[in-house]
């Protein structure tokens, strides 16, 4: 499914948002003071509205539970409205919208009803510009949730009523139309299904299992190379970098596409048909980019498909997401068995990459390999370089992430591979569980993916120590499990930015020469990943354009000033201004 929305983080299911919009959200939060409402009611009954307001304001100032604050602000807004003070009621609803943003994020659909009520009271108070701002923000939140078309009509009607004599309302309507125009390019939550769907393309030399269930369609045995497409659902409340799945700790026992990332279908097809589908998508979207992901050790097909879709979704990547899946057994105990098949898959990957270059329609092709999958990719690129010596680089960004490969062998192979790529990046970590195990199994010989002071230093390769992201235990996927790492990958895909132009990078000197250390503190918010994906879709070319676009379409006025400053600093660095 190619219908898309202008954000990597979708909102709640349509039925929930509709309920919120009608004021039918869940019941009140836990009370702050069981006698407060009685005291407020008594003050109102004797006509002492000022005292009632003071009681509520004092309680709001003393409360430390966000749910209590939200309930108190609702009561305050209702009190001002009942007293006929529209301006004060509007201000209280606006404060509630801010409190909901602090608790659930600026894009939380829960904010929409509060913004709507604030707008109504602003208008009643004759504060038309403030009403426009509130309605504009409500429409922005709905657009982020992928619900602007389904739920936005009442807000548009209210803006149209104000637009007759307010230029600000007309401008807000124009922004809404521009946001709607962009929705055809990104992943959208289907209002009937309640989740988004990402289509990926794949090639695999796994053998089919004989099962028709998507999660079991391919096993861990060798087969012949074949291609196909797969569809992966992304839940409305997906968090960037995560693959939500059932767990006994949350009493989930089966996959639910409204809560989990689910492999919905696997459809093998003839090579010609799959490449034709790729070219059709390129023609439809106008995007000539692709990335090919090669998974690592201990990864079954269904997990690799979900990871490919998750990366595409989180980066708002509307090019071709392609998976190459080799026959890993998907078991920690099968390390030796996986090493025996991965190099044969590398030969097959070479052929497949040649086909992608020649037949996909993509003009900028990025490659991402992880863990043991780097053995397949290094073999494939070395053979590709030998077959295409003297030709321009076929690939744009090549990312070797946590490569489980002998460090000396990797360094020697890079010399042959280097002409195939525009830029080569090595992501390494000194706290990677799988690499530590691999090093012990290989007689303590250093692995190419190990970081720290001994990280590889190679000419024309950007070596980046990702140790600061932390240990990821058996998941062994820091390259995609951390939103800040995805932000760095997106910066590479979009701008071909060298490390000194990317957020979080500081130069360091190790035992083998200089390298880069990645410190995610300034880059680890979802806001930067979202902002970059918006700006990339807007074809922004300079920092000034980026700042104007960000302030107009992306960042609400309620954002924390420190967060805004960090975003702008990251953009200044990325654009070199």
C-alpha positions in Angstrom: 0.0 0.0 0.0 1.5 3.3 -1.1 -0.9 5.7 0.6 1.2 7.7 3.1 1.1 10.5 5.6 3.6 13.3 6.4 5.0 11.8 9.6 6.8 8.8 11.0 4.7 8.6 14.1 1.0 8.0 13.5 -1.8 8.8 16.0 -4.5 6.8 17.8 -7.0 4.6 16.0 -9.8 6.5 14.3 -12.4 5.4 16.7 -10.4 6.6 19.7 -9.7 10.0 18.2 -13.3 10.4 17.2 -14.3 9.7 20.8 -11.8 12.3 22.0 -13.0 14.9 19.5 -16.6 14.4 21.0 -15.3 14.8 24.5 -15.9 11.1 25.3 -12.4 10.3 26.5 -11.7 8.0 29.4 -12.9 8.9 32.9 -11.3 11.4 35.3 -7.9 10.8 36.7 -7.3 10.1 40.4 -8.5 13.1 42.5 -5.9 15.4 44.1 -8.1 16.3 47.1 -11.4 14.4 47.7 -13.0 17.6 49.2 -11.7 20.1 46.7 -14.7 19.8 44.4 -17.1 20.3 47.3 -15.2 23.4 48.4 -15.3 24.8 44.8 -19.0 24.0 44.5 -19.8 25.8 47.8 -17.9 28.9 46.6 -19.8 28.9 43.3 -23.1 28.4 45.1 -22.6 31.5 47.2 -21.4 33.5 44.1 -17.8 33.7 45.1 -16.3 32.7 41.8 -13.0 34.4 42.6 -12.6 32.0 45.6 -13.4 29.0 43.5 -10.8 30.0 41.0 -8.2 30.5 43.7 -8.9 27.1 45.1 -8.4 25.5 41.7 -5.3 27.5 40.9 -3.7 26.7 44.3 -4.4 23.0 43.7 -3.0 23.1 40.2 0.2 24.7 41.5 0.5 22.0 44.2 -0.3 19.0 42.0 2.6 16.8 40.8 0.5 14.2 38.9 -0.1 15.2 35.3 -3.5 13.5 35.4 -4.6 15.6 38.3 -3.4 18.7 36.7 -5.4 17.9 33.6 -8.6 17.3 35.6 -8.1 20.5 37.5 -7.6 22.5 34.3 -10.8 21.1 32.8 -12.7 22.1 36.0 -11.2 25.5 35.8 -12.1 26.0 32.2 -15.7 24.9 32.9 -15.9 27.2 35.9 -14.8 30.3 33.8 -17.2 29.3 31.0 -20.1 29.0 33.5 -19.2 32.4 34.9 -19.4 33.9 31.4 -15.7 34.7 31.2 -14.9 33.4 27.7 -11.3 34.7 27.7 -10.4 33.0 30.9 -12.1 29.8 29.8 -10.1 29.9 26.6 -6.9 30.4 28.5 -7.7 27.4 30.7 -8.4 25.1 27.7 -5.2 26.3 26.1 -3.3 25.5 29.3 -4.8 22.0 29.2 -3.6 21.6 25.6 -0.1 22.5 26.9 -0.3 20.1 29.8 -1.4 17.2 27.5 1.5 18.1 25.2 3.9 17.8 28.2 2.5 14.5 29.2 1.9 12.8 25.8 3.8 14.8 23.2 3.0 17.8 21.0 1.5 15.5 18.4 -0.9 13.7 20.8 -4.4 13.6 19.4 -5.7 14.0 23.0 -4.9 17.7 22.6 -7.4 18.2 19.8 -10.6 18.6 21.9 -8.9 21.1 24.3 -7.7 23.1 21.3 -11.1 23.1 19.8 -12.8 24.3 23.0 -10.1 27.0 23.4 -10.8 28.2 19.9 -14.6 28.4 20.6 -14.1 30.5 23.7 -11.4 32.7 22.0 -14.0 33.4 19.3 -16.7 34.2 21.9 -14.3 36.6 23.6 -13.6 38.4 20.3 -10.0 37.1 20.2 -10.1 35.8 16.6 -6.4 35.6 16.0 -6.0 33.3 19.1 -8.9 31.2 17.8 -7.2 30.8 14.5 -3.9 29.7 16.2 -5.7 27.1 18.2 -7.6 25.7 15.2 -4.4 25.7 13.1 -2.6 23.7 15.8 -5.6 21.2 16.0 -5.4 20.6 12.2 -1.6 20.1 12.4 -2.0 17.5 15.1 -4.7 15.7 13.1 -2.4 15.8 10.0 0.4 14.2 12.1 -2.0 11.5 13.2 -3.0 10.8 9.6 -6.6 11.9 10.4 -6.7 15.4 8.8 -9.0 14.2 6.0 -11.2 12.0 8.2 -11.6 14.4 11.2 -10.5 17.8 9.9 -13.7 19.1 8.3 -15.3 20.7 11.4 -12.1 22.6 12.1 -11.8 23.7 8.5 -15.4 25.0 8.6 -14.6 27.1 11.7 -11.5 28.6 10.1 -13.5 29.4 6.9 -16.0 31.2 9.1 -13.2 33.3 10.5 -11.4 33.7 7.1 -13.9 36.3 5.8 -12.2 39.1 7.6 -9.0 37.5 9.0 -5.9 37.1 6.9 -4.5 34.7 9.6 -7.4 32.3 9.1 -6.8 32.3 5.4 -3.2 31.5 5.9 -4.0 28.7 8.3 -6.3 27.2 5.7 -3.6 27.4 3.1 -1.2 25.6 5.5 -3.8 22.9 6.0 -4.2 22.4 2.2 -0.4 22.1 1.8 -0.3 19.5 4.5 -3.1 17.5 2.8 -1.2 17.8 -0.5 1.8 16.1 1.1 -0.2 13.2 2.5 0.0 11.2 -0.7 3.8 10.7 -0.2 4.0 9.1 3.2 2.6 6.2 5.2 -0.9 6.7 6.4 -3.0 5.0 9.1 -5.9 3.4 7.3 -9.0 4.7 9.2 -10.9 1.5 8.6 -8.1 -0.9 9.5 -6.6 1.2 12.3 -2.9 0.8 11.2 -0.5 1.8 8.5 1.0 -0.6 5.9 4.5 -0.6 4.5 5.2 -2.6 1.3 8.8 -4.0 1.0 10.5 -5.9 -1.7 12.7 -8.9 -1.0 15.1 -11.4 -2.4 16.0 -14.5 -0.4 17.9 -17.7 -0.8 16.0 -19.3 2.0 14.0 -22.4 1.4 10.2 -22.1 1.7 8.9 -24.0 4.8 5.6 -25.1 3.2 3.6 -23.0 5.6 1.3 -20.3 4.3 1.6 -18.3 7.5 3.6 -15.1 6.9 5.8 -15.6 10.0 6.6 -19.2 8.9 6.7 -18.8 5.1 10.5 -19.1 4.9 12.7 -21.3 7.1 16.4 -21.4 7.8 17.5 -23.9 5.2 19.2 -23.1 1.9 17.1 -22.6 -1.2 17.4 -21.0 -4.5 17.3 -17.2 -4.9 13.8 -15.9 -5.4 12.0 -12.5 -5.1 8.7 -11.2 -3.9 6.9 -8.5 -1.9 5.8 -8.4 1.7 3.4 -6.1 3.6 4.1 -5.1 7.2 1.6 -3.3 9.4 2.8 -0.5 11.7 0.5 0.3 14.8 -0.8 3.8 15.3 1.2 4.4 18.5 4.4 3.0 17.1 7.6 4.5 18.7 10.6 5.2 16.3 13.3 2.5 16.5 11.0 -0.1 18.1 9.4 -3.2 16.8 6.3 -3.6 19.0 5.4 -7.2 19.6 3.4 -9.3 22.0 4.8 -10.0 25.4 3.5 -11.8 28.5 4.5 -8.8 30.6 1.7 -6.8 29.0 -0.6 -9.8 28.7 -0.4 -9.9 24.9 -0.4 -13.4 23.6 -0.9 -12.9 19.9 -0.1 -10.2 17.3 -2.5 -7.3 17.0 -1.8 -4.9 14.1 -3.3 -2.0 16.1 -0.6 -2.6 18.8 2.2 -4.5 17.2 4.4 -4.5 14.1 3.0 -7.5 12.1 4.1 -9.2 8.9 0.8 -9.4 7.1 1.7 -11.1 3.9 4.5 -12.7 1.9 4.1 -12.9 -1.9 6.8 -14.6 -4.0 6.7 -13.5 -7.6 8.8 -13.7 -10.8 11.8 -11.4 -10.9 10.4 -9.5 -13.8 7.2 -8.8 -12.0 8.9 -7.6 -8.9 11.2 -5.3 -10.7 8.2 -4.0 -12.7 6.5 -3.2 -9.4 9.6 -1.3 -8.2 9.7 0.8 -11.4 6.0 1.5 -11.1 6.5 2.8 -7.5 9.4 5.0 -8.7 7.2 6.4 -11.4 4.3 7.0 -9.0 6.2 8.6 -6.2 8.9 10.3 -8.2 11.5 9.1 -5.7 14.4 7.3 -7.3 16.1 6.2 -4.0 16.3 2.6 -2.6 18.0 0.9 0.3 18.9 -2.7 0.5 19.1 -4.2 4.0 21.1 -7.4 4.8 20.2 -8.7 8.2 22.6 -10.5 10.6 23.0 -13.6 12.6 20.0 -15.1 14.6 17.4 -13.4 12.5 14.5 -15.2 10.8 12.8 -13.9 7.7 9.8 -12.4 9.4 11.9 -10.4 11.8 14.1 -9.1 9.0 11.0 -8.0 7.0 9.7 -6.2 10.0 13.0 -4.4 10.6 13.2 -3.3 7.0 9.6 -1.9 7.1 10.3 -0.2 10.5 13.3 1.6 9.2 11.5 2.8 6.1 8.5 3.9 8.2 10.6 5.7 10.8 12.6 7.6 8.2 9.6 8.4 6.1 11.5 6.7 3.3 9.3 6.8 0.2 11.8 5.1 -2.0 12.2 1.4 -2.4 12.8 -0.5 0.8 14.4 -3.8 -0.2 15.4 -6.8 2.0 18.0 -9.4 1.2 17.4 -12.3 3.5 20.0 -15.1 3.7 19.2 -18.4 5.5 20.0 -17.7 9.1 18.6 -20.3 11.4 17.3 -17.7 13.7 18.8 -19.3 16.8 21.6 -18.3 19.1 22.8 -21.9 19.1 23.2 -21.9 15.3 26.2 -19.5 15.0 28.4 -22.0 13.2 25.6 -23.1 10.8 25.0 -19.5 9.9 28.7 -18.9 9.1 28.6 -21.8 6.7 25.9 -20.4 4.5 26.4 -16.6 4.6 29.3 -16.6 2.2 27.4 -18.5 -0.5 24.6 -15.9 0.0 27.2 -13.2 -0.7 27.7 -14.6 -4.2 24.0 -14.5 -4.8 23.8 -11.0 -3.3 26.2 -9.8 -6.0 23.9 -11.0 -8.7 20.9 -9.4 -7.0 22.6 -6.0 -6.6 23.5 -6.0 -10.2 19.9 -6.6 -11.0 18.7 -3.8 -8.7 21.1 -1.3 -10.3 20.0 -2.3 -13.8 16.2 -3.0 -13.4 14.7 -1.3 -10.3 14.5 2.2 -11.7 16.4 3.5 -8.6 19.2 5.9 -9.2 20.5 6.3 -5.6 20.9 3.0 -3.9 22.0 2.7 -0.3 23.2 -0.6 1.3 22.9 -1.4 5.0 24.4 -4.7 6.4 24.2 -5.8 10.0 26.4 -8.2 12.1 27.1 -11.4 10.2 25.2 -10.0 7.2 28.3 -7.9 6.6 30.1 -11.0 5.4 27.6 -11.4 2.6 27.8 -7.7 1.7 31.6 -7.5 1.7 31.9 -10.6 -0.5 29.2 -9.2 -2.8 30.8 -5.7 -3.1 34.3 -7.1 -3.6 33.0 -9.3 -6.5 30.9 -6.3 -7.8 34.0 -4.1 -7.8 36.0 -6.6 -9.7 33.3 -7.1 -12.3 32.7 -3.4 -12.8 36.2 -2.0 -12.5 36.6 1.5 -13.8 32.8 2.3 -13.7 31.3 5.1 -11.5 30.1 4.2 -8.1 26.9 2.2 -8.3 25.9 2.8 -4.7 25.4 5.9 -2.7 25.7 5.3 1.1 27.1 1.9 2.2 26.7 1.3 6.0 28.5 -1.6 7.7 26.8 -1.8 11.1 28.4 -3.9 13.8 30.2 -6.1 11.2 30.9 -9.6 12.6 34.0 -9.9 10.4 37.7 -10.2 11.1 39.1 -6.6 11.3 42.1 -7.3 9.2 40.1 -9.0 6.5 37.6 -6.2 6.5 40.4 -3.6 6.1 41.9 -5.5 3.1 38.5 -5.9 1.4 37.7 -2.2 1.8 40.5 -1.3 -0.6 38.8 -3.3 -3.3 35.2 -2.3 -2.4 35.8 1.5 -2.0 35.2 2.4 -5.7 31.7 1.0 -5.6 30.3 3.5 -3.1 30.0 7.3 -2.8 30.6 7.0 1.0 31.3 4.1 3.3 30.4 4.3 7.0 31.4 1.9 9.8 29.2 1.8 12.9 31.0 0.0 15.7 30.4 -0.6 19.4 32.5 -1.7 22.3 29.5 -3.0 24.2 28.0 -5.3 21.6 27.1 -8.7 23.0 27.2 -10.7 19.7 30.6 -9.3 18.7 32.1 -10.1 22.0 31.0 -13.7 21.7 32.3 -13.8 18.1 35.7 -12.5 19.2 36.0 -15.3 21.7 35.0 -17.9 19.1 37.6 -16.6 16.8 40.6 -16.8 19.1 40.3 -13.3 20.4 41.0 -11.8 17.0 39.5 -8.3 16.7 36.2 -7.9 14.9 35.6 -5.1 12.5 32.5 -3.9 14.4 34.2 -3.4 17.7 34.5 0.1 18.9 36.4 1.9 21.6 40.0 3.0 21.5 40.9 0.1 19.1 38.3 0.9 16.5 39.4 0.5 12.9 40.9 3.5 11.1 40.7 3.2 7.4 41.3 5.7 4.6 38.1 7.0 3.1 35.9 5.2 5.6 34.0 7.1 8.3 34.5 5.0 11.5 32.0 5.9 14.1 32.0 4.5 17.7 28.3 4.0 18.7 29.2 2.6 22.2 27.4 5.5 23.9 24.1 4.2 22.7 24.5 1.3 25.2 24.3 -2.4 25.2 21.4 -3.9 23.3 21.9 -7.5 24.6 20.5 -10.2 22.2 18.6 -7.7 20.0 22.0 -6.6 18.7 20.4 -3.9 16.6 21.5 -0.5 17.9 21.6 0.8 14.4 17.8 0.7 14.2 16.6 0.4 17.8 17.7 3.9 18.7 16.0 6.8 17.1 19.2 8.9 17.1 21.0 6.3 15.1 18.1 6.4 12.5 18.5 10.1 12.5 22.2 9.8 11.6 21.3 7.3 8.8 18.7 9.6 7.5 21.2 12.5 7.4 23.5 10.3 5.3 20.7 9.3 2.9 19.5 12.8 2.5 22.6 15.0 2.6 25.6 12.7 2.1 26.8 14.6 5.2 30.3 13.9 6.5 30.5 13.2 10.3 31.5 16.7 11.2 28.2 18.0 9.7 26.0 15.5 11.6 24.5 15.9 15.1 26.3 14.2 18.0 29.6 13.6 16.3 32.9 14.5 17.9 36.4 13.6 16.6 38.6 11.4 18.8 42.0 9.7 18.5 42.4 6.0 19.1 45.2 3.4 19.0 44.8 3.1 15.2 44.2 6.8 14.3 41.3 9.2 14.4 37.6 8.2 14.4 34.3 9.7 15.5 32.4 9.2 18.7 28.7 9.4 18.7 27.1 11.1 21.7 23.3 10.9 21.3 22.3 13.3 24.1 21.8 16.2 21.7 20.2 14.1 19.0 18.2 11.3 20.7 14.7 12.9 20.6 12.1 11.6 18.1 11.6 15.3 17.2 14.8 15.5 15.3 14.1 12.3 13.3 10.6 13.6 12.5 11.9 17.1 11.6 14.5 15.7 9.2 12.0 13.5 7.5 9.6 16.5 7.0 12.4 18.7 5.7 13.6 16.0 3.3 10.1 15.6 1.9 9.9 19.4 1.5 13.1 19.4 -0.6 14.6 22.0 1.7 18.1 23.1 0.6 19.4 25.7 3.1 19.2 26.3 6.8 17.1 29.4 6.4 14.6 27.4 4.3 14.7 24.7 7.0 14.0 27.1 9.8 11.1 28.7 8.0 9.6 25.4 7.0 10.1 23.9 10.5 8.5 26.9 12.3 5.6 27.1 9.9 4.6 23.5 9.4 6.3 21.3 12.0 7.1 22.8 15.4 4.2 24.1 17.5 4.6 27.3 19.5 4.3 25.2 22.7 7.6 23.3 22.1 10.1 23.5 24.9 12.6 26.4 24.0 15.5 24.1 24.8 14.2 21.5 22.3 13.8 24.1 19.6 17.3 25.3 20.2 18.7 21.8 19.9 16.8 21.2 16.7 18.1 24.4 15.2 21.7 23.7 16.2 21.5 20.2 14.6 20.1 21.9 11.4 22.9 24.5 11.3 25.5 21.8 11.5 23.8 19.6 8.9 23.4 22.5 6.4 26.9 23.8 7.1 25.6 27.3 7.9 
